[in-house]
Amino acid sequence: MTRILHILTQPAEPIIEQLIHNQKASPGNEVVVVSLEQEAPDYQQLLHEVFQSDSIQCW
């Protein structure tokens, strides 16, 4: 299983939302989305997610 991490630094554009949706629908993918739009993101948890993922995209 491929673990894909999407890190959102701003609201996702429709094309990005569609990409995430398509990846979630694809068998064999585990897709995790982390939003950094909040006031105090949990960077320790983010680092954990990074090291657990096979692929990382920042938007």
Contacts in CASP RR format, 6 or more apart in sequence:
PFRMAT RR
TARGET T0000
AUTHOR 0000-0000-0000
METHOD contacts of the structure
MODEL  1
MTRILHILTQPAEPIIEQLIHNQKASPGNEVVVVSLEQEAPDYQQLLHEV
FQSDSIQCW
1 28 0 8 1.000
1 29 0 8 1.000
1 30 0 8 1.000
2 28 0 8 1.000
2 29 0 8 1.000
2 30 0 8 1.000
2 54 0 8 1.000
2 55 0 8 1.000
3 29 0 8 1.000
3 30 0 8 1.000
3 32 0 8 1.000
3 52 0 8 1.000
3 53 0 8 1.000
3 54 0 8 1.000
3 55 0 8 1.000
4 23 0 8 1.000
4 29 0 8 1.000
4 30 0 8 1.000
4 31 0 8 1.000
4 32 0 8 1.000
4 53 0 8 1.000
4 54 0 8 1.000
4 55 0 8 1.000
4 56 0 8 1.000
4 57 0 8 1.000
5 32 0 8 1.000
5 33 0 8 1.000
5 34 0 8 1.000
5 49 0 8 1.000
5 50 0 8 1.000
5 52 0 8 1.000
5 53 0 8 1.000
5 55 0 8 1.000
5 56 0 8 1.000
5 57 0 8 1.000
6 16 0 8 1.000
6 20 0 8 1.000
6 31 0 8 1.000
6 32 0 8 1.000
6 33 0 8 1.000
6 34 0 8 1.000
6 57 0 8 1.000
6 59 0 8 1.000
7 34 0 8 1.000
7 36 0 8 1.000
7 46 0 8 1.000
7 56 0 8 1.000
7 57 0 8 1.000
7 58 0 8 1.000
7 59 0 8 1.000
8 16 0 8 1.000
8 33 0 8 1.000
8 34 0 8 1.000
8 35 0 8 1.000
8 36 0 8 1.000
8 37 0 8 1.000
8 59 0 8 1.000
9 36 0 8 1.000
9 37 0 8 1.000
9 58 0 8 1.000
9 59 0 8 1.000
10 37 0 8 1.000
10 59 0 8 1.000
11 37 0 8 1.000
12 20 0 8 1.000
12 59 0 8 1.000
13 59 0 8 1.000
16 59 0 8 1.000
20 31 0 8 1.000
20 33 0 8 1.000
23 29 0 8 1.000
23 31 0 8 1.000
24 31 0 8 1.000
32 49 0 8 1.000
32 53 0 8 1.000
34 41 0 8 1.000
34 45 0 8 1.000
34 46 0 8 1.000
34 49 0 8 1.000
36 46 0 8 1.000
50 56 0 8 1.000
END
